[in-house]
Each structure stands twice: as structure tokens, then as C-alpha cells.
Amino acid sequence: MREERKSREYMPGDVVRMELHVENDGANLDNAFARFTHERDQQYHLILAQDMAAMIRGEVADGGTENRVLVEATVPAAIPEGEYVLEQVHVRCASGRIYRFTKGMLPSPGARFGVVKEPAGRMVLKGVTLMD
């Protein structure tokens, strides 16, 4: 019996990070993003974008390259709670050529995360210090 894994949960202010593994014919990548949409209302979405410094390039046996690209985004306060499902990934080469991977082409079509409400408990100010 396979154990069902609970999706990760984030609240406003948390950073959602995902690593993309992209293999190609040796082209230089320029940027990438991943778009997650709300499971019940597609008008709500979160786009994880790539930081150029967060790309690692390596060689593969057939002469191509494999790139590990980190994409991330901060969960905004205005986004509704619920499950967000990976809808698409776009990768752009330095030449301007764009590769679009949609639901049927994604290696992990079930990639998802949940957005939950921020805790509204008490907060205690433990001290203050004036700084020079």
C-alpha cells in the first residue's frame, strides 16, 4: 500500500521554491518560470520565477546539458487559501526561443502546494533596544 503524501503548506510571506531539471541540446538558458493555479478558481495563480544566479549547468553523456534551475515566489497576502496545482513551465533560451510545458507534458503533473491562513494568535513584545 502506497502512503499518500500531504502537500506542502505555505502562508502569506512564505517563499515557495521549486527546482526544475532541464535537459537540452546545449543551448544556453536565459530564464524560466512555473505557474501554479488555484485548484477551484483559475483566476488565482502564483508564478515562481527564476533568479539568474540560481542556475547550475552540467554536461550529460550525449553532449547536451542539464540545467538545474531554482524558481521561487513569496506567497502574497491577497491570494486565497486552497490547493495550487502546477499548470505550466516556460523555459527561454538565450536566443529567445521559448519552450512551453503544459499539463500533459509535465514530468510531475500532480505537483501542488496548499496556501493556509496565517495564525492569528497572540504576539508578545519581549523587549526593545535603542541602537547607535
Secondary structure, DSSP 8 states (H G I E B T S, - for coil): -------EEE-TT-EEEEEEEEEESS--EEEEEEEEEESS-TT-EEEEEEEEEEEEEEE-TTS-EEEEEEEEEE--TTS-SEEEEEEEEEEEETTS-EEEEEGGG-S-TT-EEEE-----------------
